[in-house]
Amino acid sequence: MTCERCQGLMVEEWRPDFSPESYIWRCINCGAITDPLIEHNRLLSQRMVKQPTLSAA
């Protein structure tokens, strides 16, 4: 797995302070952390269509 931030190598870690029942992915280059909840939220935000905002002129 490659890091979305720096394209570095992601390693699987068990970190009970983040999630006691699952593993996380940590980039060994930049330290970015991804877990199942982060991935789920990332997928949801990509699927959502943002409404255009109105600007006051």
VENGI-V552592 format. One record per residue. N is the residue number from 0. RES is the residue in one small letter. SS is DSSP state (a for helix, b for strand, c for the rest). PSI is psi as a letter, one per 40 degrees, with the letter a starting at -180 (none if undefined). D_FIRST is the distance of its C-alpha to the first C-alpha in Angstrom with 2 decimals. Layout:
{{N	RES	SS	PSI	D_FIRST} {N	RES	SS	PSI	D_FIRST}}
This chain:
{{0	m	c	h	0.00} {1	t	b	i	3.79} {2	c	c	h	6.81} {3	e	c	d	9.32} {4	r	c	d	12.11} {5	c	c	e	11.89} {6	q	c	e	8.98} {7	g	c	a	8.53} {8	l	b	h	6.46} {9	m	b	h	5.51} {10	v	b	i	7.78} {11	e	b	h	9.44} {12	e	b	i	13.05} {13	w	b	h	16.17} {14	r	c	g	18.08} {15	p	c	d	21.27} {16	d	c	d	22.35} {17	f	c	d	19.68} {18	s	c	h	19.74} {19	p	c	d	21.84} {20	e	c	e	20.69} {21	s	c	i	16.91} {22	y	b	i	13.91} {23	i	b	i	12.00} {24	w	b	h	8.71} {25	r	b	h	10.02} {26	c	b	h	9.27} {27	i	c	e	11.44} {28	n	c	d	12.80} {29	c	c	e	14.04} {30	g	c	e	13.84} {31	a	c	i	12.52} {32	i	b	h	12.30} {33	t	b	h	11.04} {34	d	c	i	12.76} {35	p	a	d	13.95} {36	l	a	d	16.92} {37	i	a	d	15.25} {38	e	a	d	13.10} {39	h	a	d	16.43} {40	n	a	d	18.39} {41	r	a	d	16.16} {42	l	a	d	16.59} {43	l	a	d	20.27} {44	s	a	d	20.86} {45	q	a	d	19.47} {46	r	a	d	21.86} {47	m	c	h	24.80} {48	v	c	h	27.19} {49	k	c	h	28.60} {50	q	c	i	32.35} {51	p	c	i	34.01} {52	t	c	i	35.77} {53	l	c	i	39.41} {54	s	c	i	40.60} {55	a	c	h	44.07} {56	a	c	none	46.12}}
